[in-house]
Amino acid sequence: MTAADDLDTITDRWTTLQERAGTRPTTTWPPAMGITRLMTEEERAEQAAERADTAPDAPGPRPAPVDVDVLDLMKTIETGLITAADWLASRVQRAPFQAPTGRGWNDDVHRASVLLAAKDAADPRRWKYTGQRTAPEAAEWLALRLRGATGPFRGLDEGERLAVAEVASSGAALIRKALGDARQRTAIPQPCPLPCGGQLVLEGGDGAPPVVRCEDCGRTWTEAPSDAA
C-alpha cells in the first residue's frame, strides 16, 4: 500500500470515524471485575438523576453521547495532516502570478493581466492557509501532490515524499485501529505443540481469517473450514 493509498483511507473512513466518535465506548480496560465504589446518599441521588436525564425517553435536553478517545484521535490525525499540508505548500506551491501595475483598466493588456492574476490566486487546487481546513481536505490535497496532479506546484523531492508518507501511514494506522480494521497480535499462554515449545501468538482483527503463529518455528494454524451445507 502506498502513502497515497493511506491518505485515501483517511478520506474514505473519516465519516465512519465521526460516527464512532458520536457513541459512548462500549467497553473499558481493565475491567472493573465487579468492584463497586462506595457512594454517599448524595452521590447515589446524583447518579440516579443522571441516568434519568440520559434515558432515551427522558424529557428535556440531554448530553450527547461521545467517545472522547476517538475525538482525541481525530484531533491528532487532523492536526498532523493540516500541519503537513501547510509545510508542503510552503515548499512546492508556486506563488500567485502578479499583475503589472501603472496602467489603467482601459488598457487591454493590463486588464487581461489582472484577471489572470486573480484567477491564478483563486485556483481551487491551491492549499489555502486561512479558513476552516479539515482532515479529509488535507489528506486529499496531499494525495494529489504525491500522485503528481497538475497545478501551481513543483514535483516533490524524495525527502518531501517520505515526510508525507510518515504522516499518512500514522494517520491511517490510527484509523484502522480505532475502527477495528488493524491486524492485532495477542500472545497465547499455551506453548507451541511442536518440539520447539515456542511462544504462540494469535493474529487477526482486520477482517481476514485469524491465524495462530509460533514465533520460534514459524508454524501456523488456521481455523478449519466448516463442512456444514
Helices and strands as residue ranges (DSSP letters): H 3-21, H 41-54, H 68-92, H 108-121, H 135-146, H 158-178, E 184-191, E 199-204, E 211-214, E 220-222
